């Protein structure tokens, strides 16, 4: 009577091992074959008296207050509430500020500067 019980336990162990292997394979396969690009929300990583740094996907951008003066008097909460409604577009709703990402990467190509008070 011990033999059928041992055989049953062996079959169960094999089945559990098979299911575990299948689940692990599908988890790894599924996570490595995700479609599209993982995009995280923009995040303010540092604020100083000179400007602030914004992490956009895997790129960190510096926004110096000298070149972006309308952010100078913003609170950290206002700076941190930034949206990325399109790949090359950032929006701060509490400040009603829209910026092209290219204007941050290459401010010299966008010579108009706000006349906001410093």
Secondary structure, 3 states (H helix, E strand, C coil): CHHHHHHHHHHHHHHHHHHHHHHHHHHHHHHHCCCCCCCCCCEEEEEECCEEEEEECCEEEEEECCCCHHHCCCCHHHHHCCEEEECCEEEECCCCEEEEHHHHHCHHHCCCCCCCCC
